[in-house]
Amino acid sequence: MDRNRGTAEPAELIDLLGDWGSAEGPLYRRLTEAFVRAVRSGDLRPGDRLPPERPLADALSVSRATVVAAYDALRGSGLVETRRGSGTRIARGAAAHRTPPDGRVPGGQATAVIQRLLTQPPDVISLGQAAEAGGPDLGRALLDLVREDLPELLRDAGYHPAGLPALRAAIADHHGAHGLPTTPDQVVVTTGATQAVTLTARLLLGRGATAVVESPGWPGCLDVLRAAGSRLVGVGLDSDGIRIDRLAAALAEHRPALLYVMPTFHNPTGTLMSAGRRRRVAELAAEHGVPIVEDSAHAAALAPGQVPPAIAAYPAGGTVVTVGSLAKAVWGGLRIGWIRAPREAAARLARLKALDDLGSPLLDQALAARLLATLPAFAPERERLRRERLATMTRLLAEHLPDWHWQPPQGGSALWIRLPAGTDARVYAQLALRHGAEVVPGATMDPTGAHDDHLRLPFSFVPDTAAALVDRLTSAWGALLR
């Protein structure tokens, strides 16, 4: 919300109101209670002006009568007041104290996605995470760890801020096998890829600095950069990855402190950056003295040679920090990520990691060290399963939602759907939630408005769940058309 104007725009208010549509009771009462929660949490503050009834009804995909009834109930409780010429505002006495910050990022886009992770409504199929259950190989590795490694691990003090030495060595070997020679002292183990991006942003970004990012991009990672106090400048993609002509212009004009890219199966488009494009990105960034953060969270699941080497493997004289993770390759519940960086940068990142938590859980790291070397053997089966589930999802969509369009993704686990012209995916998302499906609209991944008619749709679900999901999406789409 723009605090200078004190006005909540309909699109911003959607995030602040949260998961109101899937609650019980009449729509106007659900909406009223959502406003009450937003005031009590401090998201809406005394003096904030609410949108007019018609624009808010359109954004929430409800009738104007629903918003009128909710506003009337709020006025009756004294929470809002309406004055001719100044609209409806949160009443001055609505909040008795200032609520401490709750982790929301000013200007961020990931609020709704993160809130759904926290609340996890049982009857909603979420499209916020492209995640799969842990496989039997994970269970076997855990049993082997307990039988063979646990006594030795328990004799360790348990504090390794830069990471368990065995895991750092395994990560170095992993990168070497994928064309990026690495030594263990270039590796810092983190609690997932998000912490890796957070630590790197803290190292490279000062408050008020500019970060160049791909547009669209995953809102969770973009909000990490915003939380570091940076201003984001988006650059579009083509079939080879981030556009070089526009990247060159952005680097020259904005003199950013950081360039953040996802070269291997970009989220949400599934684009694979070509080897030639990776080399040009490295050269351009070095020419302008801009460090690169390459998020390669999808790369760990791949066999050596399946995709081009990381950007850091194309020496151009610049600084490249490579982020990896086991979330996609093994299981999202195994919160192991890492940073591969030049030695001096790795040492500084290890100190920042120590300030955060003194090191990631030791047993998780030991399990990850066992699993990392086995990943290439499972890569063919994982790719077969990915293609099978992609085929299932695209068949269901073509059959039930033929007006939706997408480009076949080069990899990853989600489709980047383009809705028919004139459709606002944020409005559709409100209806979908009331039909039991959480949709991530394009506006959360590109705040410029260029992708408001897009949505991200993971296809990693088992067939029965995929069928149930498409059935809910189809019902919501029919309601939107009506």
C-alpha positions as CSV (number, residue, x, y, z in Angstrom):
1,M,0.0,0.0,0.0
2,D,1.2,3.5,-0.7
3,R,1.4,5.0,2.7
4,N,1.8,8.5,1.3
5,R,-1.7,8.4,-0.2
6,G,-3.2,6.1,2.4
7,T,-5.2,4.3,-0.3
8,A,-5.5,0.5,-0.6
9,E,-5.8,-0.3,-4.3
10,P,-8.0,-3.4,-5.1
11,A,-5.0,-5.6,-6.3
12,E,-3.1,-4.8,-3.1
13,L,-6.1,-5.4,-0.9
14,I,-6.5,-8.9,-2.3
15,D,-3.2,-10.0,-0.6
16,L,-4.0,-8.2,2.6
17,L,-7.3,-9.9,2.9
18,G,-5.8,-13.3,2.5
19,D,-7.7,-16.6,2.2
20,W,-11.1,-15.2,2.9
21,G,-13.0,-16.8,0.1
22,S,-12.6,-20.4,1.3
23,A,-14.0,-19.8,4.8
24,E,-17.5,-20.8,5.9
25,G,-20.6,-18.6,5.8
26,P,-22.1,-16.0,3.5
27,L,-19.6,-14.2,1.3
28,Y,-20.2,-10.8,2.8
29,R,-19.6,-12.1,6.3
30,R,-16.4,-13.8,5.2
31,L,-15.2,-10.6,3.6
32,T,-16.2,-8.6,6.7
33,E,-14.1,-10.9,9.0
34,A,-11.2,-10.6,6.6
35,F,-11.2,-6.8,7.0
36,V,-11.3,-7.2,10.7
37,R,-8.3,-9.5,10.7
38,A,-6.4,-7.1,8.4
39,V,-7.0,-4.2,10.8
40,R,-6.1,-6.2,13.9
41,S,-2.9,-7.4,12.3
42,G,-1.9,-3.9,11.3
43,D,-2.1,-4.5,7.6
44,L,-4.8,-1.9,7.4
45,R,-4.3,1.1,9.6
46,P,-6.5,4.0,10.8
47,G,-6.9,6.5,8.1
48,D,-6.3,4.0,5.2
49,R,-8.9,4.6,2.5
50,L,-10.7,1.5,1.1
51,P,-11.5,1.1,-2.6
52,P,-14.9,2.1,-4.0
53,E,-17.4,-0.8,-3.9
54,R,-17.6,-1.5,-7.6
55,P,-13.8,-1.8,-8.3
56,L,-13.3,-3.9,-5.2
57,A,-16.2,-6.2,-6.2
58,D,-14.7,-6.7,-9.7
59,A,-11.2,-7.5,-8.2
60,L,-12.7,-10.0,-5.7
61,S,-15.1,-11.5,-8.3
62,V,-18.1,-10.9,-6.1
63,S,-21.3,-8.9,-6.6
64,R,-21.3,-5.2,-5.6
65,A,-24.0,-6.2,-3.1
66,T,-21.5,-8.4,-1.3
67,V,-19.0,-5.5,-0.8
68,V,-21.9,-3.1,0.1
69,A,-23.0,-5.5,2.8
70,A,-19.5,-5.9,4.1
71,Y,-18.9,-2.2,4.3
72,D,-22.2,-1.7,6.1
73,A,-21.2,-4.3,8.7
74,L,-17.9,-2.7,9.2
75,R,-19.5,0.7,9.6
76,G,-22.0,-0.8,12.1
77,S,-19.1,-2.1,14.2
78,G,-17.3,1.2,14.1
79,L,-14.3,-0.2,12.2
80,V,-14.7,2.1,9.1
81,E,-16.3,5.5,8.5
82,T,-17.6,7.0,5.3
83,R,-17.6,10.7,4.5
84,R,-18.9,12.4,1.4
85,G,-16.0,13.3,-0.8
86,S,-13.4,11.3,1.0
87,G,-14.7,7.7,0.6
88,T,-14.6,4.9,3.2
89,R,-11.6,4.8,5.6
90,I,-10.5,2.7,8.5
91,A,-11.8,4.6,11.6
92,R,-9.3,6.5,13.6
93,G,-10.0,4.5,16.7
94,A,-10.0,1.1,15.0
95,A,-6.6,0.1,16.3
96,A,-5.4,0.8,19.8
97,H,-1.7,0.1,19.2
98,R,0.8,-0.2,16.5
99,T,1.4,-3.9,15.5
100,P,5.0,-4.9,15.3
101,P,6.3,-6.0,11.8
102,D,5.1,-9.5,10.9
103,G,7.6,-10.3,8.1
104,R,5.7,-8.9,5.2
105,V,7.9,-7.2,2.6
106,P,6.9,-3.6,1.7
107,G,6.0,-3.7,-2.0
108,G,6.4,-7.5,-2.1
109,Q,4.4,-9.9,-4.1
110,A,4.8,-13.2,-2.2
111,T,2.5,-12.5,0.7
112,A,-0.3,-14.7,-0.4
113,V,1.9,-17.6,-1.4
114,I,3.7,-17.5,2.0
115,Q,0.5,-17.1,3.9
116,R,-0.9,-20.3,2.3
117,L,2.2,-22.2,3.4
118,L,1.6,-21.0,7.0
119,T,-2.2,-21.8,7.0
120,Q,-2.4,-24.7,4.5
121,P,-6.2,-25.0,4.3
122,P,-6.9,-28.8,4.1
123,D,-9.5,-28.6,1.3
124,V,-7.5,-26.4,-1.1
125,I,-5.2,-27.8,-3.8
126,S,-2.3,-25.3,-3.8
127,L,-0.5,-24.3,-7.0
128,G,2.0,-22.3,-4.9
129,Q,4.5,-25.1,-4.6
130,A,5.6,-27.5,-7.3
131,A,6.6,-30.1,-4.8
132,E,6.5,-33.9,-4.6
133,A,6.5,-36.4,-1.8
134,G,9.8,-38.0,-0.6
135,G,10.8,-41.2,-2.4
136,P,11.8,-44.6,-1.1
137,D,15.5,-43.8,-1.9
138,L,15.3,-41.1,0.8
139,G,13.9,-43.5,3.4
140,R,16.6,-46.1,2.6
141,A,19.4,-43.5,2.9
142,L,18.0,-42.3,6.2
143,L,18.0,-45.9,7.6
144,D,21.6,-46.4,6.4
145,L,22.6,-43.1,8.0
146,V,21.2,-44.2,11.4
147,R,22.9,-47.7,11.2
148,E,26.3,-46.6,9.9
149,D,27.0,-42.9,10.6
150,L,25.0,-41.9,13.7
151,P,27.5,-42.9,16.4
152,E,30.3,-40.9,14.7
153,L,28.1,-37.9,14.1
154,L,27.0,-37.9,17.8
155,R,30.6,-37.6,18.9
156,D,30.8,-34.3,16.9
157,A,30.1,-31.1,18.7
158,G,27.5,-30.3,15.9
159,Y,28.5,-26.8,15.0
160,H,29.7,-26.3,11.4
161,P,28.6,-22.8,10.2
162,A,30.0,-23.3,6.7
163,G,28.6,-26.8,6.5
164,L,29.5,-30.4,7.4
165,P,32.9,-31.1,5.7
166,A,31.7,-34.3,4.1
167,L,28.7,-32.4,2.5
168,R,30.9,-29.5,1.3
169,A,33.2,-32.0,-0.4
170,A,30.2,-33.8,-1.9
171,I,28.8,-30.5,-3.3
172,A,32.2,-29.6,-4.7
173,D,32.4,-33.0,-6.5
174,H,28.8,-32.5,-7.7
175,H,29.7,-29.2,-9.3
176,G,32.9,-30.6,-10.8
177,A,31.0,-33.4,-12.4
178,H,28.6,-30.8,-14.0
179,G,31.5,-28.8,-15.5
180,L,32.2,-26.3,-12.8
181,P,35.5,-27.2,-10.9
182,T,35.0,-26.5,-7.2
183,T,36.8,-26.9,-4.0
184,P,35.1,-27.5,-0.6
185,D,36.3,-24.0,0.7
186,Q,34.1,-22.4,-2.1
187,V,31.0,-24.0,-0.6
188,V,28.7,-22.8,2.2
189,V,25.8,-25.1,3.2
190,T,22.5,-23.3,3.9
191,T,19.0,-24.2,5.2
192,G,17.4,-24.3,1.7
193,A,17.9,-22.2,-1.3
194,T,15.9,-19.3,0.1
195,Q,18.5,-18.8,2.9
196,A,21.2,-19.0,0.3
197,V,19.6,-16.1,-1.7
198,T,19.0,-14.2,1.5
199,L,22.6,-14.4,2.7
200,T,23.9,-13.5,-0.8
201,A,21.6,-10.5,-1.0
202,R,22.7,-9.4,2.5
203,L,26.3,-9.6,1.3
204,L,26.0,-7.8,-2.1
205,L,23.0,-5.4,-1.7
206,G,23.0,-2.2,0.3
207,R,19.8,-0.4,1.1
208,G,18.6,1.6,-1.9
209,A,20.7,-0.5,-4.3
210,T,19.3,-1.8,-7.6
211,A,19.0,-5.4,-8.5
212,V,18.3,-6.5,-12.1
213,V,16.1,-9.6,-12.3
214,E,14.3,-11.6,-14.9
215,S,10.7,-10.7,-15.5
216,P,8.5,-12.6,-14.8
217,G,10.2,-14.3,-11.8
218,W,9.3,-16.3,-8.7
219,P,7.9,-13.8,-6.1
220,G,9.5,-15.5,-3.1
221,C,13.0,-14.9,-4.4
222,L,12.2,-11.4,-5.6
223,D,10.8,-10.5,-2.2
224,V,14.1,-11.7,-0.6
225,L,15.9,-9.0,-2.7
226,R,13.2,-6.4,-1.8
227,A,13.6,-7.2,1.9
228,A,17.3,-6.4,1.6
229,G,16.2,-2.9,0.6
230,S,16.8,-3.0,-3.1
231,R,14.9,-1.7,-6.0
232,L,14.1,-4.3,-8.7
233,V,14.5,-3.7,-12.5
234,G,13.0,-6.5,-14.6
235,V,14.3,-7.7,-17.9
236,G,12.3,-10.0,-20.2
237,L,13.1,-13.4,-21.6
238,D,13.1,-15.1,-25.0
239,S,13.5,-18.8,-25.8
240,D,17.2,-18.7,-24.9
241,G,16.8,-17.0,-21.5
242,I,17.2,-13.4,-20.4
243,R,17.3,-11.0,-23.4
244,I,20.9,-9.8,-24.0
245,D,19.9,-6.5,-25.7
246,R,17.7,-5.5,-22.8
247,L,20.1,-6.8,-20.2
248,A,22.9,-4.7,-21.7
249,A,20.7,-1.6,-21.6
250,A,19.6,-2.2,-18.0
251,L,23.2,-2.7,-16.8
252,A,24.4,0.5,-18.5
253,E,21.4,2.6,-17.3
254,H,20.9,1.4,-13.7
255,R,24.4,0.4,-12.6
256,P,23.0,-2.4,-10.4
257,A,24.6,-4.0,-7.4
258,L,23.5,-7.5,-8.4
259,L,22.1,-9.5,-11.3
260,Y,19.8,-12.4,-10.3
261,V,18.9,-15.1,-12.9
262,M,17.6,-18.6,-13.0
263,P,19.4,-20.2,-16.0
264,T,18.3,-23.8,-15.6
265,F,14.5,-24.1,-16.0
266,H,13.5,-20.6,-15.1
267,N,10.6,-20.3,-12.7
268,P,7.8,-19.8,-13.9
269,T,8.5,-20.2,-17.7
270,G,10.5,-23.4,-17.6
271,T,13.1,-21.8,-20.0
272,L,16.6,-23.3,-20.3
273,M,19.2,-20.6,-20.9
274,S,21.5,-21.7,-23.7
275,A,25.3,-22.1,-23.4
276,G,25.9,-19.1,-25.6
277,R,23.5,-17.0,-23.6
278,R,25.2,-18.0,-20.4
279,R,28.6,-16.9,-21.7
280,R,27.2,-13.6,-22.9
281,V,25.6,-12.9,-19.5
282,A,28.9,-13.7,-17.8
283,E,30.7,-11.3,-20.1
284,L,28.3,-8.5,-19.8
285,A,28.1,-8.6,-16.1
286,A,32.0,-8.7,-15.9
287,E,32.2,-5.7,-18.3
288,H,29.9,-3.7,-16.0
289,G,31.3,-5.0,-12.7
290,V,28.0,-6.5,-11.6
291,P,28.1,-9.7,-9.5
292,I,25.8,-12.5,-10.7
293,V,23.6,-14.7,-8.5
294,E,22.5,-17.7,-10.5
295,D,19.7,-19.7,-8.9
296,S,20.2,-23.3,-10.0
297,A,17.8,-25.0,-7.7
298,H,16.5,-27.3,-10.4
299,A,20.0,-28.4,-11.6
300,A,20.8,-30.8,-8.8
301,A,18.3,-33.3,-10.1
302,L,19.9,-33.6,-13.5
303,A,22.6,-35.9,-14.8
304,P,25.9,-34.4,-15.9
305,G,25.8,-33.0,-19.4
306,Q,22.0,-32.8,-19.4
307,V,22.1,-29.0,-19.4
308,P,24.9,-26.5,-20.1
309,P,27.4,-25.8,-17.2
310,A,26.6,-23.1,-14.7
311,I,27.3,-19.5,-15.6
312,A,30.2,-19.5,-13.2
313,A,31.9,-22.1,-15.5
314,Y,32.3,-19.4,-18.2
315,P,35.3,-17.3,-16.9
316,A,34.9,-13.7,-17.7
317,G,36.6,-12.1,-14.7
318,G,33.4,-11.3,-12.8
319,T,31.9,-12.6,-9.5
320,V,29.4,-15.3,-9.9
321,V,27.6,-16.9,-6.9
322,T,25.8,-20.1,-7.7
323,V,22.8,-21.3,-5.5
324,G,21.8,-24.9,-5.3
325,S,19.3,-27.0,-3.4
326,L,18.0,-30.6,-2.9
327,A,14.4,-29.5,-2.6
328,K,13.6,-30.4,-6.3
329,A,16.0,-33.3,-6.6
330,V,15.1,-35.1,-3.3
331,W,12.4,-33.6,-1.2
332,G,11.2,-30.2,-0.1
333,G,11.3,-31.3,3.5
334,L,15.0,-31.9,3.4
335,R,16.0,-28.2,3.9
336,I,19.5,-28.4,2.4
337,G,20.8,-25.7,0.0
338,W,24.2,-24.3,-0.7
339,I,26.2,-21.4,-2.1
340,R,29.1,-22.0,-4.4
341,A,31.2,-18.8,-4.6
342,P,34.8,-17.5,-4.9
343,R,36.8,-18.3,-1.8
344,E,36.8,-14.8,-0.3
345,A,33.0,-14.4,-0.9
346,A,32.4,-17.9,0.5
347,A,34.3,-17.0,3.7
348,R,32.2,-13.9,4.2
349,L,29.0,-15.7,3.5
350,A,29.9,-18.3,6.1
351,R,30.3,-15.6,8.7
352,L,26.8,-14.3,7.8
353,K,25.5,-17.8,8.0
354,A,27.0,-18.2,11.5
355,L,25.2,-15.0,12.6
356,D,21.9,-16.5,11.4
357,D,21.9,-19.9,13.0
358,L,25.5,-21.2,13.7
359,G,24.9,-23.8,11.0
360,S,22.3,-26.0,9.4
361,P,21.1,-29.2,11.1
362,L,23.9,-31.8,11.2
363,L,21.9,-34.9,10.6
364,D,20.1,-33.4,7.6
365,Q,23.5,-32.5,6.2
366,A,24.9,-36.0,6.7
367,L,21.8,-37.4,4.9
368,A,22.3,-34.9,2.0
369,A,26.0,-36.0,1.7
370,R,24.8,-39.6,1.3
371,L,22.2,-38.7,-1.3
372,L,24.0,-36.2,-3.5
373,A,26.3,-38.7,-5.1
374,T,23.4,-41.0,-5.9
375,L,21.3,-38.4,-7.8
376,P,22.7,-39.1,-11.3
377,A,21.5,-42.7,-11.1
378,F,17.9,-41.5,-10.4
379,A,17.9,-38.8,-13.0
380,P,16.4,-40.9,-15.9
381,E,13.5,-42.2,-13.7
382,R,12.8,-38.7,-12.5
383,E,12.7,-37.3,-16.0
384,R,10.4,-40.2,-17.1
385,L,8.0,-39.3,-14.3
386,R,8.2,-35.6,-15.1
387,R,7.3,-36.2,-18.7
388,E,4.5,-38.6,-17.7
389,R,2.9,-36.0,-15.4
390,L,3.3,-33.2,-17.9
391,A,1.5,-35.3,-20.5
392,T,-1.3,-36.0,-18.0
393,M,-1.8,-32.3,-17.1
394,T,-1.6,-31.0,-20.6
395,R,-4.1,-33.6,-21.8
396,L,-6.6,-32.6,-19.0
397,L,-6.2,-28.9,-19.7
398,A,-6.6,-29.4,-23.5
399,E,-9.8,-31.4,-22.8
400,H,-11.4,-29.2,-20.2
401,L,-9.9,-25.7,-20.7
402,P,-9.1,-25.4,-24.4
403,D,-9.0,-21.6,-24.3
404,W,-5.8,-21.7,-22.2
405,H,-2.5,-21.7,-23.9
406,W,1.2,-22.4,-23.0
407,Q,4.6,-23.1,-24.5
408,P,5.9,-26.6,-23.7
409,P,8.4,-26.0,-20.9
410,Q,12.0,-27.1,-21.5
411,G,12.2,-28.3,-17.9
412,G,11.1,-27.7,-14.4
413,S,7.7,-28.7,-13.0
414,A,5.2,-26.0,-14.0
415,L,3.3,-24.6,-16.9
416,W,3.2,-20.8,-17.6
417,I,-0.4,-20.5,-18.8
418,R,-1.7,-17.6,-20.9
419,L,-5.4,-16.9,-20.4
420,P,-7.6,-15.5,-23.2
421,A,-7.1,-11.8,-23.9
422,G,-8.7,-9.4,-21.4
423,T,-8.7,-11.9,-18.5
424,D,-7.2,-10.7,-15.2
425,A,-5.7,-13.7,-13.6
426,R,-6.1,-12.1,-10.1
427,V,-9.8,-12.0,-10.5
428,Y,-9.9,-15.6,-11.7
429,A,-7.7,-16.6,-8.7
430,Q,-10.4,-15.3,-6.3
431,L,-12.9,-17.5,-7.9
432,A,-10.6,-20.5,-8.1
433,L,-9.9,-20.3,-4.4
434,R,-13.6,-20.4,-3.7
435,H,-13.7,-23.6,-5.8
436,G,-10.8,-25.2,-3.8
437,A,-7.8,-24.3,-5.9
438,E,-5.1,-21.8,-5.1
439,V,-3.8,-20.1,-8.2
440,V,-0.7,-18.0,-8.4
441,P,-1.5,-15.2,-10.9
442,G,1.1,-13.6,-13.2
443,A,0.7,-10.2,-11.4
444,T,2.6,-11.6,-8.4
445,M,5.5,-12.5,-10.6
446,D,5.7,-9.3,-12.7
447,P,4.3,-6.2,-11.0
448,T,4.6,-4.2,-14.3
449,G,1.3,-5.6,-15.5
450,A,2.9,-7.3,-18.5
451,H,1.7,-10.8,-17.4
452,D,-1.6,-10.1,-15.7
453,D,-3.3,-12.6,-18.0
454,H,-0.9,-15.4,-17.0
455,L,-0.9,-18.0,-14.2
456,R,1.6,-20.6,-13.0
457,L,0.3,-24.2,-12.9
458,P,2.5,-27.0,-11.5
459,F,2.1,-30.4,-13.1
460,S,3.9,-32.5,-10.5
461,F,0.7,-33.9,-9.0
462,V,-0.2,-37.5,-9.1
463,P,-2.9,-38.3,-11.7
464,D,-5.9,-38.3,-9.3
465,T,-5.0,-35.0,-7.8
466,A,-4.3,-33.5,-11.3
467,A,-7.8,-34.6,-12.4
468,A,-9.4,-33.1,-9.2
469,L,-7.4,-29.9,-9.7
470,V,-8.5,-29.4,-13.3
471,D,-12.1,-30.1,-12.4
472,R,-11.9,-27.3,-9.8
473,L,-10.2,-24.9,-12.2
474,T,-12.8,-25.7,-14.9
475,S,-15.7,-25.0,-12.5
476,A,-14.1,-21.7,-11.5
477,W,-13.5,-20.8,-15.2
478,G,-17.1,-21.4,-15.9
479,A,-18.1,-19.2,-13.1
480,L,-15.8,-16.4,-14.4
481,L,-17.3,-16.7,-17.9
482,R,-20.8,-16.5,-16.5
